[in-house]
């Protein structure tokens, strides 16, 4: 007769512990499900009694694993209004907002938010001509700011996820709308007295709209790793050293943005690459497929400072430098190439007022060696509204090489050598 094998004591303890955790967890989730409507209505009532804005939602349910290991309540069809007037369009609309709590803390009466997930919706942040943000007005308002010394609002949420959120950042003073569609993002939010700290790691698609018209910066893929601190007392936004990847090109950005009645910028941007990705990233979308048909290399750099006031018809002082050394461009199909590319360039404003009329662009000592011939020149363009162009050019190239390098279909019979020396100076009237 076989003896029954005894279960080891450590295994019995482990199985008992698993069963205990499972039972307790089920009871906690069940209790939260039983109380979630009461909890949600309580929090919603308290929030709307305190905030200048108004929050509405269609319903709620427990979602145990949305922000695991925290227990979440799914708030459905959440709308945030800037004021109590619900006839105005909401500034935020989200299909699902998963609010995560520490269930043990909830049992002790602590409802501090530990995690937050926003899924499918939009957020429309508008800065008016006085420098006020509608989002801050809805969540804080002047009354809260005045009382902040007596009852500061402190919040620390280290796990925030965004999924399929369309973000609009609109400035009424400058007429700009930065439209960013965020497919996936991780964020952190900390409110400490008058400071709002935000960390964001996001993949998004960006469009820049000016006075209702889309600019050439449209559908640009952007990756962000950025750290911000907004001081509501000074109405200043500080950007800590952060990374921005635009269409495959890496930039570093840091600085200060004053957001009061007299908006002011003090920013620094720089980047470096062993190829032309920095320049291709800033090209219009229509040119990018053509530019991507070429292999390229070169020591390319870009650095810029932006400093000054923001106002209609007024641009902050811009000083940008860029350049290339040991550059090469080769057409992938024809294998025709241009070697020895080198240039130094600049883009600057020559006055604090005047807008685009005060802009100056230049290329200095541009050098390149086609397979047959030479190319060199200097270019300066002043006043982007009525461009004054000063061009010095010396070139010598083979027409057949030109056809192959630019893949000019229908011109395959061209041949011969072209020599051109040009000194050109003129003012272009763009209005006629």
C-alpha positions as CSV (number, residue, x, y, z in Angstrom):
1,X,0.0,0.0,0.0
2,X,1.5,3.3,-1.1
3,X,2.0,6.1,1.3
4,X,0.5,9.4,0.5
5,X,3.1,12.1,0.0
6,X,2.8,15.0,2.4
7,X,2.7,18.5,1.1
8,X,5.7,20.4,2.4
9,X,4.9,22.9,5.1
10,X,6.5,25.8,3.1
11,X,4.2,25.0,0.1
12,X,1.1,24.9,2.4
13,X,2.1,28.3,3.8
14,X,2.6,29.7,0.3
15,X,-0.8,28.4,-1.0
16,X,-2.5,29.7,2.1
17,X,-0.9,33.2,1.6
18,X,-2.0,33.2,-2.1
19,X,-5.6,32.3,-1.1
20,X,-5.6,34.9,1.6
21,X,-4.4,37.6,-0.8
22,X,-6.9,36.5,-3.4
23,X,-9.8,36.6,-0.9
24,X,-8.8,39.9,0.6
25,X,-8.2,41.4,-2.8
26,X,-11.6,40.2,-4.0
27,X,-13.3,41.7,-0.9
28,X,-11.5,45.0,-1.3
29,X,-12.5,45.2,-5.0
30,X,-16.0,44.2,-4.2
31,X,-16.2,46.8,-1.5
32,X,-14.9,49.5,-3.8
33,X,-17.4,48.4,-6.5
34,X,-20.2,48.7,-3.9
35,X,-19.0,52.1,-2.8
36,X,-17.7,53.6,-6.0
37,X,-20.8,55.5,-7.0
38,X,-21.0,57.1,-3.5
39,X,-17.2,57.9,-3.7
40,X,-17.4,59.4,-7.2
41,X,-20.4,61.6,-6.4
42,X,-18.7,62.7,-3.2
43,X,-15.5,63.7,-5.0
44,X,-17.3,65.3,-7.9
45,X,-19.5,67.3,-5.6
46,X,-16.6,68.5,-3.5
47,X,-14.6,69.4,-6.7
48,X,-17.4,71.4,-8.3
49,X,-18.0,73.2,-5.1
50,X,-14.4,74.3,-4.9
51,X,-13.4,74.8,-8.5
52,X,-14.3,77.9,-10.6
53,X,-15.0,75.4,-13.5
54,X,-17.4,72.5,-13.7
55,X,-16.7,68.8,-14.2
56,X,-19.4,66.5,-15.6
57,X,-19.4,62.8,-16.4
58,X,-21.8,60.2,-17.8
59,X,-21.1,57.4,-15.4
60,X,-18.4,55.4,-13.6
61,X,-17.3,51.8,-13.0
62,X,-14.5,50.0,-11.2
63,X,-11.6,48.9,-13.5
64,X,-9.2,46.8,-11.4
65,X,-6.3,46.5,-13.8
66,X,-6.2,49.9,-15.7
67,X,-3.5,51.3,-13.5
68,X,-2.3,48.1,-11.8
69,X,-1.2,47.7,-8.9
70,X,-3.6,50.5,-8.1
71,X,-7.4,50.0,-8.2
72,X,-9.0,52.4,-10.6
73,X,-12.4,53.9,-11.2
74,X,-13.2,54.5,-14.8
75,X,-14.9,57.9,-15.2
76,X,-16.8,57.9,-18.5
77,X,-17.4,60.8,-20.8
78,X,-15.6,63.4,-18.6
79,X,-16.1,67.1,-19.6
80,X,-14.3,70.0,-18.0
81,X,-15.8,73.5,-18.4
82,X,-13.9,76.8,-17.7
83,X,-16.9,78.2,-15.8
84,X,-20.2,77.0,-14.4
85,X,-21.9,77.9,-17.8
86,X,-22.4,74.5,-19.4
87,X,-23.8,76.1,-22.6
88,X,-20.2,76.9,-23.7
89,X,-18.0,74.2,-25.3
90,X,-15.9,72.2,-22.8
91,X,-12.2,72.9,-22.8
92,X,-11.6,69.1,-22.2
93,X,-13.5,66.1,-23.3
94,X,-12.2,62.5,-22.5
95,X,-14.0,59.2,-23.2
96,X,-12.4,57.4,-20.3
97,X,-10.5,58.7,-17.3
98,X,-9.1,56.0,-15.1
99,X,-8.3,57.3,-11.6
100,X,-6.1,55.0,-9.6
101,X,-6.1,54.8,-5.8
102,X,-4.2,52.8,-3.2
103,X,-6.9,50.6,-1.9
104,X,-5.4,50.3,1.6
105,X,-5.2,54.1,1.7
106,X,-8.8,54.4,0.7
107,X,-9.9,52.1,3.6
108,X,-8.1,54.7,5.9
109,X,-10.0,57.6,4.3
110,X,-7.1,58.8,2.1
111,X,-8.3,59.4,-1.4
112,X,-5.0,60.7,-2.9
113,X,-4.7,59.9,-6.6
114,X,-1.8,57.6,-7.4
115,X,-2.2,57.1,-11.1
116,X,-4.2,58.6,-13.9
117,X,-5.0,57.5,-17.5
118,X,-6.8,59.7,-20.1
119,X,-8.0,57.9,-23.2
120,X,-9.6,59.3,-26.4
121,X,-10.4,62.9,-26.3
122,X,-9.1,66.5,-26.6
123,X,-7.8,69.3,-24.5
124,X,-8.0,72.9,-25.7
125,X,-5.6,75.2,-23.7
126,X,-6.2,78.9,-24.6
127,X,-4.0,81.8,-23.4
128,X,-5.9,85.1,-23.6
129,X,-4.4,88.5,-24.3
130,X,-3.9,89.1,-20.6
131,X,-1.8,86.0,-20.3
132,X,-4.4,83.9,-18.5
133,X,-4.8,80.2,-19.3
134,X,-8.3,78.8,-19.4
135,X,-7.2,75.5,-17.9
136,X,-5.7,77.1,-14.9
137,X,-8.7,79.4,-14.5
138,X,-11.0,76.4,-14.5
139,X,-8.9,74.4,-12.0
140,X,-7.6,77.2,-9.8
141,X,-9.1,80.6,-10.6
142,X,-8.2,83.9,-8.9
143,X,-10.0,83.0,-5.7
144,X,-7.9,79.9,-5.2
145,X,-4.7,81.8,-6.0
146,X,-5.6,84.4,-3.4
147,X,-6.3,81.7,-0.8
148,X,-3.2,79.6,-1.7
149,X,-1.2,80.9,1.2
150,X,-3.8,79.7,3.7
151,X,-4.7,76.4,2.0
152,X,-2.1,75.3,-0.6
153,X,-3.1,72.6,-3.0
154,X,-0.5,69.8,-3.0
155,X,-0.8,66.9,-5.5
156,X,1.7,64.4,-6.6
157,X,0.8,61.9,-9.4
158,X,3.8,60.1,-10.8
159,X,2.0,57.9,-13.2
160,X,-0.1,59.6,-15.9
161,X,-0.8,58.0,-19.3
162,X,-2.3,59.7,-22.3
163,X,-3.8,57.7,-25.2
164,X,-5.2,59.3,-28.4
165,X,-5.5,62.8,-27.1
166,X,-5.7,65.8,-29.4
167,X,-4.0,68.8,-27.7
168,X,-4.5,72.4,-28.8
169,X,-2.3,75.2,-27.3
170,X,-3.8,78.5,-28.6
171,X,-2.3,82.0,-28.0
172,X,-4.8,84.8,-28.7
173,X,-2.1,87.4,-28.6
174,X,0.0,85.8,-31.4
175,X,-2.8,84.0,-33.3
176,X,-1.0,80.7,-33.1
177,X,-2.4,77.2,-32.5
178,X,0.0,74.4,-31.8
179,X,-2.0,71.2,-32.6
180,X,-0.5,68.0,-31.2
181,X,-2.1,64.6,-31.5
182,X,-0.7,62.4,-28.8
183,X,-1.0,58.7,-29.6
184,X,0.9,57.6,-26.5
185,X,2.5,59.5,-23.6
186,X,3.8,59.1,-20.1
187,X,3.6,62.1,-17.7
188,X,4.1,63.2,-14.1
189,X,2.3,66.0,-12.3
190,X,3.2,67.6,-9.0
191,X,1.4,70.7,-7.5
192,X,3.3,72.3,-4.7
193,X,2.0,75.6,-3.5
194,X,2.3,78.0,-6.5
195,X,4.5,75.6,-8.5
196,X,3.2,73.1,-11.0
197,X,5.8,70.6,-12.1
198,X,5.2,68.6,-15.2
199,X,7.3,65.8,-16.8
200,X,6.3,64.5,-20.2
201,X,7.6,61.7,-22.4
202,X,5.5,61.6,-25.6
203,X,5.2,60.6,-29.2
204,X,3.0,63.0,-31.2
205,X,2.2,64.5,-34.5
206,X,2.4,68.3,-34.6
207,X,0.8,71.1,-36.7
208,X,1.5,74.8,-36.4
209,X,-1.5,77.0,-37.4
210,X,-1.1,80.8,-37.6
211,X,-4.1,83.0,-38.0
212,X,-6.2,80.0,-39.1
213,X,-3.8,78.8,-41.8
214,X,-1.7,75.7,-41.6
215,X,2.1,76.5,-42.0
216,X,4.7,74.3,-43.6
217,X,5.1,72.7,-40.1
218,X,2.3,70.2,-40.5
219,X,2.0,66.5,-39.7
220,X,5.6,66.6,-38.2
221,X,6.4,63.5,-36.1
222,X,7.7,64.8,-32.7
223,X,9.1,63.0,-29.7
224,X,9.4,64.9,-26.4
225,X,11.2,64.3,-23.2
226,X,10.6,67.6,-21.3
227,X,10.5,68.9,-17.7
228,X,8.5,72.0,-16.9
229,X,7.8,74.2,-13.8
230,X,5.0,76.7,-14.0
231,X,5.0,79.4,-11.2
232,X,1.4,80.7,-11.0
233,X,2.5,83.6,-8.8
234,X,5.1,84.9,-11.3
235,X,3.1,83.5,-14.3
236,X,6.4,82.0,-15.6
237,X,7.1,78.7,-17.3
238,X,10.6,77.3,-16.8
239,X,11.8,74.7,-19.3
240,X,14.5,72.5,-17.8
241,X,17.1,71.0,-20.2
242,X,14.9,68.8,-22.4
243,X,15.1,66.7,-25.5
244,X,13.0,67.2,-28.7
245,X,13.2,65.0,-31.7
246,X,11.6,66.5,-34.8
247,X,11.3,64.1,-37.9
248,X,14.3,62.2,-36.7
249,X,16.5,65.2,-35.8
250,X,17.5,65.7,-32.1
251,X,17.3,69.2,-30.5
252,X,18.0,70.3,-26.9
253,X,15.9,73.1,-25.5
254,X,15.8,75.1,-22.2
255,X,14.8,78.5,-21.0
256,X,12.1,80.6,-19.6
257,X,8.7,81.8,-20.9
258,X,6.9,84.7,-19.1
259,X,3.1,84.4,-19.6
260,X,1.6,87.5,-18.0
261,X,0.3,90.6,-19.7
262,X,3.7,91.1,-21.5
263,X,4.6,87.6,-22.8
264,X,8.4,87.2,-23.0
265,X,10.7,84.4,-24.3
266,X,14.2,83.5,-23.3
267,X,15.0,80.2,-25.0
268,X,18.1,78.3,-26.2
269,X,17.9,75.5,-28.8
270,X,20.8,73.5,-30.2
271,X,21.5,70.3,-32.1
272,X,24.2,68.4,-34.0
273,X,24.1,65.5,-36.4
274,X,26.5,63.5,-38.6
275,X,24.1,64.0,-41.5
276,X,21.5,66.5,-42.9
277,X,18.5,65.3,-40.7
278,X,18.5,68.6,-38.8
279,X,17.9,70.5,-42.0
280,X,15.5,68.0,-43.6
281,X,13.4,68.0,-40.4
282,X,12.6,71.7,-41.0
283,X,11.8,71.3,-44.7
284,X,8.2,71.5,-46.0
285,X,6.4,68.2,-46.3
286,X,6.3,68.5,-50.0
287,X,10.1,68.4,-50.3
288,X,10.8,65.6,-47.8
289,X,10.1,62.6,-50.1
290,X,12.5,64.1,-52.7
291,X,15.2,64.8,-50.1
292,X,14.9,61.3,-48.7
293,X,15.8,60.0,-52.1
294,X,19.4,61.0,-51.4
295,X,22.0,59.5,-49.1
296,X,23.9,62.2,-47.1
297,X,26.5,62.8,-44.5
298,X,28.2,65.8,-43.0
299,X,29.0,67.4,-39.7
300,X,25.9,69.6,-39.3
301,X,25.1,71.8,-36.4
302,X,22.3,74.2,-35.3
303,X,22.1,76.6,-32.4
304,X,19.8,79.4,-31.6
305,X,18.6,81.8,-29.0
306,X,15.2,83.4,-28.9
307,X,14.8,86.4,-26.5
308,X,12.2,89.2,-26.3
309,X,8.6,90.1,-26.1
310,X,5.7,88.5,-27.9
311,X,3.1,90.8,-29.4
312,X,1.1,91.2,-32.6
313,X,3.5,92.4,-35.4
314,X,6.4,91.9,-33.1
315,X,8.9,89.1,-33.0
316,X,11.4,88.3,-30.2
317,X,15.1,88.7,-31.0
318,X,16.3,85.6,-32.8
319,X,19.9,84.7,-33.3
320,X,20.4,81.3,-35.1
321,X,23.6,79.8,-36.5
322,X,23.9,76.6,-38.5
323,X,26.5,75.1,-40.8
324,X,28.0,72.0,-42.4
325,X,31.5,70.6,-42.9
326,X,32.7,67.6,-45.0
327,X,29.2,67.1,-46.5
328,X,28.2,64.7,-49.2
329,X,24.9,64.1,-51.0
330,X,24.4,61.0,-53.3
331,X,21.3,60.2,-55.4
332,X,20.4,56.6,-54.6
333,X,19.2,55.7,-58.0
334,X,21.8,57.3,-60.3
335,X,24.6,57.2,-57.7
336,X,25.7,60.7,-58.8
337,X,27.1,62.7,-55.9
338,X,28.3,66.1,-54.7
339,X,31.3,66.0,-52.4
340,X,33.1,68.6,-50.2
341,X,30.0,70.5,-49.1
342,X,30.6,73.2,-46.6
343,X,28.8,76.3,-45.5
344,X,28.0,78.6,-42.6
345,X,24.6,80.1,-42.2
346,X,22.6,82.4,-40.0
347,X,19.0,83.5,-39.4
348,X,18.5,86.6,-37.2
349,X,16.3,89.6,-36.5
350,X,17.9,93.0,-36.7
351,X,15.3,94.8,-34.6
352,X,12.8,94.0,-31.9
353,X,10.0,95.4,-33.9
354,X,9.0,94.9,-37.5
355,X,8.1,91.2,-37.5
356,X,9.1,89.4,-40.7
357,X,10.4,92.6,-42.2
358,X,13.2,92.5,-39.6
359,X,14.4,89.0,-40.6
360,X,17.7,88.3,-42.3
361,X,18.9,84.9,-43.7
362,X,22.4,84.2,-45.0
363,X,24.6,81.5,-46.4
364,X,28.4,82.3,-46.3
365,X,31.2,80.6,-48.2
366,X,29.0,77.8,-49.6
367,X,31.3,75.3,-51.3
368,X,30.6,72.0,-53.1
369,X,32.3,69.7,-55.6
370,X,30.1,68.0,-58.2
371,X,31.7,65.0,-59.9
372,X,32.5,67.4,-62.8
373,X,32.9,71.0,-62.0
374,X,32.8,73.5,-59.0
375,X,30.2,75.4,-57.1
376,X,30.6,78.3,-54.6
377,X,28.6,81.2,-53.5
378,X,27.2,83.6,-50.9
379,X,23.6,84.5,-50.3
380,X,21.9,87.1,-48.0
381,X,18.1,87.8,-47.9
382,X,16.8,90.7,-45.9
383,X,13.2,91.6,-45.1
384,X,11.0,88.5,-45.6
385,X,8.0,90.6,-46.6
386,X,9.7,92.4,-49.4
387,X,12.9,90.3,-49.9
388,X,16.1,92.1,-50.7
389,X,18.4,89.4,-52.2
390,X,22.1,89.7,-52.6
391,X,23.6,86.6,-54.4
392,X,27.2,85.9,-55.5
393,X,27.6,82.7,-57.4
394,X,30.4,80.9,-59.3
395,X,29.6,77.5,-60.8
396,X,30.8,75.1,-63.5
397,X,29.0,71.8,-64.1
398,X,28.2,69.2,-66.7
399,X,24.5,69.2,-67.8
400,X,24.4,65.4,-68.0
401,X,25.5,65.2,-64.4
402,X,22.8,67.7,-63.5
403,X,20.1,65.6,-65.1
404,X,21.2,62.5,-63.4
405,X,21.7,64.1,-59.9
406,X,18.3,65.7,-59.8
407,X,16.6,62.8,-61.7
408,X,15.1,65.2,-64.3
409,X,13.0,62.9,-66.5
410,X,12.5,63.9,-70.1
411,X,15.8,65.8,-70.2
412,X,18.1,62.8,-70.8
413,X,19.5,64.2,-74.1
414,X,21.1,67.3,-72.5
415,X,24.9,67.5,-72.7
416,X,27.5,70.2,-72.4
417,X,29.4,72.3,-69.9
418,X,27.9,75.3,-68.2
419,X,30.0,78.1,-66.6
420,X,28.2,80.7,-64.7
421,X,29.4,83.7,-62.6
422,X,26.7,85.9,-61.1
423,X,26.4,89.0,-58.9
424,X,22.7,89.5,-58.3
425,X,21.1,92.2,-56.2
426,X,17.4,93.0,-56.3
427,X,14.3,93.7,-54.2
428,X,11.3,91.4,-54.8
429,X,7.8,92.8,-54.4
430,X,5.8,89.8,-53.2
431,X,2.5,91.8,-53.4
432,X,2.7,92.0,-57.3
